[in-house]
Amino acid sequence: MGLSAKVFVVLLLLLVATVALARDCESDSHKFHGACFSDTNCANVCQTEGFTAGKCVGVQRHCHCTKDC
């Protein structure tokens, strides 16, 4: 196996390990009340709950929070 092939294998393994570790934890917001029409407002409420992001989802438009696990 040549040097470039070895470097490629190492980089591929590092990429796979990084992707495997990047999991998201998700939860409905406990503080957001009412229908959710603004992703920005949802994200702000989610940040007060310790999450890094939030967006409005679903037919009933509820606020859904996410963060890295």
C-alpha positions as CSV (number, residue, x, y, z in Angstrom):
1,M,0.0,0.0,0.0
2,G,1.5,3.3,-1.1
3,L,1.8,6.4,1.2
4,S,-1.1,8.2,-0.4
5,A,-3.4,5.2,0.1
6,K,-2.4,5.0,3.8
7,V,-3.0,8.7,4.2
8,F,-6.4,8.3,2.5
9,V,-7.4,5.5,4.9
10,V,-6.4,7.4,7.9
11,L,-8.4,10.5,6.8
12,L,-11.4,8.3,6.0
13,L,-11.2,6.7,9.5
14,L,-11.0,10.1,11.2
15,L,-14.0,11.3,9.2
16,V,-16.1,8.3,10.1
17,A,-15.2,8.6,13.8
18,T,-16.1,12.3,13.8
19,V,-19.4,11.7,12.1
20,A,-20.2,8.9,14.5
21,L,-19.6,11.2,17.5
22,A,-21.7,14.1,16.2
23,R,-25.2,13.0,17.5
24,D,-28.0,15.4,18.2
25,C,-30.3,15.2,21.2
26,E,-33.8,16.4,20.5
27,S,-36.8,17.4,22.7
28,D,-39.9,19.4,22.5
29,S,-39.6,22.7,24.3
30,H,-41.1,22.8,27.8
31,K,-41.3,26.6,28.0
32,F,-42.6,27.6,24.5
33,H,-46.4,27.9,24.7
34,G,-48.8,28.2,21.8
35,A,-48.4,27.7,18.0
36,C,-44.8,28.1,16.7
37,F,-44.5,30.3,13.6
38,S,-41.0,31.8,14.2
39,D,-37.9,29.6,14.2
40,T,-36.0,32.5,15.7
41,N,-38.3,32.8,18.7
42,C,-38.3,29.0,19.1
43,A,-34.5,28.9,19.0
44,N,-34.3,31.7,21.7
45,V,-36.6,29.8,24.0
46,C,-34.6,26.6,23.4
47,Q,-31.4,28.4,24.4
48,T,-32.9,29.3,27.7
49,E,-33.6,25.6,28.2
50,G,-29.9,24.7,27.6
51,F,-30.3,23.7,23.9
52,T,-28.3,25.2,21.0
53,A,-31.0,25.4,18.4
54,G,-34.7,25.1,17.8
55,K,-37.2,25.2,15.0
56,C,-41.0,25.0,14.4
57,V,-42.0,21.5,13.3
58,G,-45.1,19.5,12.6
59,V,-48.6,20.1,11.5
60,Q,-49.5,21.5,15.0
61,R,-46.4,23.8,14.7
62,H,-44.7,23.1,18.0
63,C,-41.2,24.2,19.1
64,H,-38.6,21.5,18.8
65,C,-35.1,21.9,20.5
66,T,-31.8,20.3,19.6
67,K,-28.3,20.2,21.0
68,D,-25.2,18.0,20.6
69,C,-25.3,15.0,22.9
